[in-house]
Amino acid sequence: PVVQGLGCINQNTVAKVHNDVIFASERGIHSLAATVGGAVTDETFISFPIQTLWESDVNLNRIPRMWSRFLSSINSYVLLYASGSSNLPDKALCYNLPLRSWYQWEDFNASSLIEILRNNRKQVLIGRNDGLISILDATSRLNMGAGISPKLKVGPFFVGQQPTSEAAF
């Protein structure tokens, strides 16, 4: 356990984020600094605003398939996970650090990701569930040569603080 009664569920859910470490437990997503520095209560979890989503959508039977990284290019901790009865990761929960806000990528075909520096540009390489690799960066909008139609939900526009909520503006 990281602290009494709270442990990390998978080494691949741990990510160094600036001067902290973010990790997932069966109960949610946590900051190591906040966890070690205070009481372990639901209100201190980073995932507290999306706790209902965590409890209802994350397939904890597929913990070994979870994967996370801190992507500095989007200033976000990204956790890939299998939802519902899915066997492979099909969604990503993303926590934007400057905004302290959650957003979600749905129908996201990825089992791993890493950020690299290539030609003086940061790019995210995505290890897909079908064994292929895709590139996601600020200028590329292609998925193995095909156009991407992204469905993104961004933190500041959440209705009721739930990343699955939608609203027209």
Disulfide bonds with the S-S distance in Angstrom:
none
